[in-house]
Amino acid sequence: MSGRGMPLVNAQKCIQALEDTSSHTRVAAAKALCGLKDPMAVKPLTVALRDRNPSVRKAAAESLGEMKDPHAIGPLTKALRDEVDDVRDAAAHALDKIRDRNKH
């Protein structure tokens, strides 16, 4: 396998891990997807914004902010109404990053 194909494999594994039974695994997967910056990760991360665990929701919001994909704006805007302050703060920060990217 070429080096070019490797991130795709890693992204797919991380996306699958977002559905793991362990919240620690789901958090780690969300954080790892941030580093890969693979566009196919945006939709699964937006789904993770509705995870039952607030740490997963927060990690998903942070990763979406780092990815700066405008497709995440709608789900992140909904996350501004999350019941947990840290998730709302992460969503707000992510939206700021996406909007800053789109200004330039």
C-alpha positions in Angstrom: 0.0 0.0 0.0 1.3 3.4 -0.9 1.8 6.1 1.8 -0.9 8.1 0.0 -3.5 5.4 0.8 -2.6 5.0 4.5 -4.5 8.0 5.9 -7.7 6.7 4.2 -7.3 3.4 6.1 -6.7 5.3 9.4 -9.6 7.6 8.8 -11.9 4.6 8.2 -10.7 2.9 11.4 -11.2 6.1 13.4 -14.7 6.6 11.9 -15.6 3.0 12.9 -14.2 3.7 16.4 -16.6 6.6 16.9 -19.2 3.8 17.4 -17.2 1.8 19.9 -18.9 1.0 23.2 -16.1 2.6 25.1 -16.4 6.4 25.5 -12.6 6.6 25.8 -12.2 5.0 22.4 -14.8 7.3 20.9 -13.0 10.4 22.3 -9.6 9.1 21.0 -11.1 8.5 17.6 -12.6 12.0 17.4 -9.3 13.5 18.4 -7.4 11.4 15.9 -9.7 12.4 13.0 -8.8 16.0 13.7 -5.2 15.3 12.9 -6.1 13.4 9.7 -8.2 16.3 8.4 -10.0 13.9 6.0 -13.2 15.4 4.6 -15.0 12.0 4.9 -14.7 12.4 8.7 -16.9 15.5 8.9 -20.3 13.7 8.8 -19.4 11.1 11.4 -18.0 13.8 13.7 -21.2 15.8 13.3 -23.1 12.6 14.3 -20.7 12.3 17.3 -22.0 15.8 18.5 -25.1 13.9 19.6 -23.2 11.1 21.5 -24.5 10.3 24.9 -21.1 11.1 26.5 -20.3 14.8 26.8 -16.5 14.2 26.4 -17.2 12.6 23.0 -19.4 15.5 22.0 -16.7 18.0 23.1 -13.9 16.1 21.3 -16.1 16.0 18.1 -16.7 19.8 18.3 -13.0 20.5 18.8 -12.0 18.3 15.9 -14.6 19.9 13.6 -13.2 23.3 14.6 -9.7 22.2 13.6 -10.9 20.8 10.3 -12.7 24.1 9.5 -15.2 22.5 7.2 -18.2 24.7 6.6 -20.5 21.7 6.4 -20.1 21.4 10.2 -21.7 24.8 10.8 -25.3 23.6 11.1 -24.6 20.7 13.6 -22.2 22.9 15.6 -24.8 25.6 15.8 -27.2 23.0 17.3 -24.5 22.0 19.7 -24.6 25.5 21.1 -27.7 24.3 22.9 -26.0 21.3 24.5 -26.8 20.8 28.2 -23.0 20.7 29.1 -21.1 24.0 29.3 -17.8 22.4 27.9 -19.6 21.1 24.8 -21.3 24.5 24.2 -17.9 26.2 24.6 -16.2 23.8 22.2 -18.9 24.3 19.7 -18.7 28.1 19.9 -14.9 28.0 19.5 -15.2 25.6 16.6 -17.7 27.9 14.8 -15.3 30.8 15.4 -12.5 28.9 13.7 -14.6 27.9 10.7 -15.9 31.5 10.3 -12.3 32.9 10.5 -11.2 30.4 7.8 -14.0 31.5 5.5 -13.2 35.2 6.0 -9.9 34.8 4.3 
